[in-house]
Amino acid sequence: EVKLLIAAGYGASKALSSVGYKECVQFLSGSLAQDQLVPAIVTSTMQLAKKQKTWFKQDPEINWMMQV
């Protein structure tokens, strides 16, 4: 998918800097090894989730429901 987007001329698109795509672009450009790809995506995803959780904690209208 990322190869096709780059080939279609979307290589400079801001969307390709989002989680998952950014790491795939790095892999395809040779700046990220294949064995580092999945861990890099997982790390970026966890960092985004933490940022979102911090952001949403500021909103008193949100009631968190914990699932056990």
Buried (B, 14 or more C-beta within 10 A) or exposed (E): EBEEBBEEEBEEEEEBEEBBBBBBBBBBEEEBEEEBBEEBBEEBEEEEEEEEEEEEEEEEEEEEEEEE
